[in-house]
Amino acid sequence: MQFQTDKIICVMDGACALCSFGARLIARFDQADQIRIATLQSEIGNALLKAANLEPGDPETWLLKDGNSIFVKADAVIYLARAMGGPARIILPIAWLPKSWRNGLYGIIARHRYQIFGRADLCAMPDPCLKRKLLD
């Protein structure tokens, strides 16, 4: 699947309550309208993950694509926080940790996200602001 956009694309789990919360924050605080969201369950999300040699079923899969640059795990979260600015900057102190530590922390949260945060349907009745950001 060939997919081009001038927007930053986040591929996240559409069934995860934490990801759903994050998507709603993106919709609310992306004042520059530079970010789009695809779920890893969608055709677009799956294609982007496969193109980056990532497995959609891996609980640690989270991808951010900006042009030809691909970021995963904690690096994707940090890149997104920098791109959004504003309240998202609260995440930036994790960038000070060694990469192995921050990705380890990311992995723990990602593997246990359903137990910690529960499940939610990202696409269920999204508000108009979020709906505009979804690529699904």
C-alpha positions as CSV (number, residue, x, y, z in Angstrom):
1,M,0.0,0.0,0.0
2,Q,1.4,3.3,-1.1
3,F,0.5,6.1,1.4
4,Q,1.7,9.7,1.3
5,T,0.9,12.5,3.6
6,D,2.6,15.7,4.8
7,K,1.3,15.0,8.3
8,I,3.0,13.1,11.2
9,I,1.3,9.7,11.5
10,C,0.9,7.9,14.8
11,V,0.0,4.2,14.6
12,M,-1.4,3.1,18.0
13,D,-3.6,0.4,19.4
14,G,-7.3,1.2,18.8
15,A,-8.4,-1.1,21.6
16,C,-6.2,0.4,24.3
17,A,-7.6,2.9,26.8
18,L,-4.2,4.6,27.2
19,C,-3.8,5.0,23.5
20,S,-7.4,6.3,23.2
21,F,-6.6,8.9,25.9
22,G,-3.4,9.8,24.0
23,A,-5.4,10.2,20.8
24,R,-7.9,12.5,22.4
25,L,-5.0,14.6,23.8
26,I,-3.5,14.8,20.3
27,A,-6.9,15.9,18.9
28,R,-7.2,18.6,21.6
29,F,-3.7,20.0,21.7
30,D,-2.4,19.6,18.1
31,Q,-3.0,23.3,17.4
32,A,-0.9,23.1,14.2
33,D,-3.0,20.3,12.8
34,Q,0.1,18.3,11.9
35,I,-0.7,14.9,13.3
36,R,-2.9,12.1,12.0
37,I,-3.8,8.8,13.8
38,A,-4.1,5.3,12.4
39,T,-4.9,2.3,14.5
40,L,-2.7,-0.8,14.3
41,Q,-5.9,-2.7,13.5
42,S,-6.6,-0.6,10.4
43,E,-5.4,-1.3,6.8
44,I,-3.3,1.8,6.8
45,G,-1.8,1.1,10.3
46,N,-1.0,-2.4,9.3
47,A,0.7,-1.4,6.1
48,L,2.8,1.2,7.9
49,L,3.9,-1.2,10.5
50,K,4.8,-3.9,8.0
51,A,6.8,-1.3,5.9
52,A,8.8,-0.6,9.1
53,N,9.3,-4.3,9.8
54,L,7.1,-4.2,12.9
55,E,4.6,-6.8,14.0
56,P,1.1,-5.5,14.5
57,G,0.5,-8.2,17.2
58,D,3.5,-7.2,19.3
59,P,2.2,-5.4,22.4
60,E,5.1,-3.0,22.2
61,T,4.3,-1.8,18.7
62,W,3.8,1.9,18.5
63,L,5.0,3.8,15.5
64,L,5.4,7.5,14.5
65,K,6.2,8.4,10.9
66,D,7.2,11.9,9.9
67,G,8.1,12.0,6.2
68,N,10.7,9.3,5.7
69,S,11.7,9.1,9.4
70,I,10.3,6.4,11.6
71,F,10.3,6.4,15.4
72,V,9.2,3.6,17.7
73,K,8.6,2.9,21.3
74,A,9.8,5.7,23.7
75,D,11.5,7.6,20.9
76,A,8.1,7.9,19.1
77,V,6.5,9.3,22.3
78,I,9.3,11.8,22.8
79,Y,9.2,12.9,19.1
80,L,5.4,13.4,19.4
81,A,5.7,15.4,22.6
82,R,8.3,17.7,21.0
83,A,6.2,18.1,17.9
84,M,3.1,18.9,19.8
85,G,4.7,21.2,22.5
86,G,2.4,22.7,25.1
87,P,1.3,20.3,27.8
88,A,2.8,17.3,26.0
89,R,6.2,18.5,27.1
90,I,5.6,16.9,30.5
91,I,6.8,13.7,28.8
92,L,10.2,15.1,27.7
93,P,12.2,14.3,30.9
94,I,12.2,10.6,29.9
95,A,14.5,11.7,27.0
96,W,17.2,12.2,29.6
97,L,17.2,8.5,30.5
98,P,19.4,6.1,28.6
99,K,17.6,4.7,25.6
100,S,17.6,1.1,27.0
101,W,16.0,2.4,30.2
102,R,13.3,4.4,28.6
103,N,12.5,1.6,26.1
104,G,12.4,-0.8,29.0
105,L,9.9,1.4,30.9
106,Y,7.9,1.8,27.7
107,G,7.9,-2.0,27.2
108,I,6.6,-2.6,30.7
109,I,3.7,-0.2,30.3
110,A,3.0,-1.5,26.7
111,R,2.9,-5.1,27.8
112,H,0.6,-4.4,30.7
113,R,-1.5,-1.6,29.3
114,Y,-4.8,-3.5,29.3
115,Q,-4.3,-4.6,32.9
116,I,-3.3,-1.1,34.0
117,F,-5.5,1.1,31.9
118,G,-8.2,-1.2,30.5
119,R,-9.6,-1.4,27.0
120,A,-11.4,1.3,25.0
121,D,-12.5,1.6,21.4
122,L,-10.6,4.6,20.0
123,C,-13.0,4.9,17.1
124,A,-16.2,4.5,19.1
125,M,-18.2,7.8,18.8
126,P,-15.2,10.1,18.4
127,D,-15.8,13.8,18.8
128,P,-15.5,15.8,15.6
129,C,-11.9,17.0,16.4
130,L,-10.7,13.4,16.9
131,K,-12.6,12.1,13.9
132,R,-10.8,14.6,11.7
133,K,-7.5,13.1,12.8
134,L,-8.3,9.5,12.2
135,L,-7.0,7.9,9.0
136,D,-9.1,4.7,9.5
